[in-house]
Amino acid sequence: MVSYKVFRGTPEGKIVSDTVERELQDHEVFIETTHSGVCGTDKLYQPSGIVLGHEGVGVIREVGSSVKNVKVGDRVGFGYTHQICGSCDNCCTDLDQYCRERQIYGFSDTDNGSFSYGAVWDSKTVAPIPDGYDSADAAPLLCAGATVYTVLTKYGLRSQDRVGVMGIGGLGHLAIKLAAAKGAHVVVFSSSESKRQEALDYGASEFIVFKSGDEAPEEFKPVKHLLLCGSANVDYSSLVPLVDTDGVIYPLTAALESTPVPLTSLSLKGIRVQGSLVSSRDSLRKLLDFAARKNIKPTIMTYPLNEAGIEKALHDLKEGKVRYRAVLVKE
């Protein structure tokens, strides 16, 4: 039996602590949480009462009897996917984030999350953090970085492709850094001029002031891939002129509402809308190794991993004050 402190959201917007007790199964590990990124999805689930957080980094303190891939003392990341079967068709084809029996953040295993001082996780889904790579920098890669990296590596993107990134926040700033490191020609779309220099510093080749609903700039050369990293409520009709023939739009931020999609306009240009969920185990490990090797780090602000710190981080996220990913640190 392991016992650990967790932090839950409430409908009133407060964060409350709780204690969870759980029997460690043969395939599971108990992780002492040291860091957690803060994602917009956490704000979405805050009223539900679940244990929040899905960008965790910590140290393994106990392992189940059948665990062979990690050991006590290992520093690991744990994220959106809590449990997988490891043997279904999706698990066997590098699509384990879509496991037929998966347990994922917000839908199941709601007494576990990275807003905690401990977590019980399927050993198959944890990822080793490379030596020398800071835990505070690693945490945002578990969701934001993983989501972007999957798009950049799984859907036919090639070096020198024109890649659009719409929105410069926790997700978008990592999209710029990772896409540039992959050799893409990065075109950033932002609603204001204020983030131009940061976007260029992060690796963007072009910066265009544009928000959903605007008309495309004159003589704009369309992008082959467009990553939507800002508001989930976008006017897809205004995006069609930005995307080249046979291009792809990737909606990467969460929304509970349905979004109208102009099917005829998309069909006339052969544009696809590609859904994508975080990453597989293999992609996550490759991302962490790539980031460590290339010295790619998120731009972060740190907060204490306690009730007040979590509330402050979520408030700053809601108010647009975070530059660009909040990370909770256990004191």
Order of alpha helices (4+ residues) and beta strands (2+ residues): beta-beta-beta-alpha-beta-beta-beta-beta-beta-beta-alpha-alpha-beta-alpha-beta-alpha-beta-beta-alpha-beta-alpha-beta-alpha-beta-alpha-beta
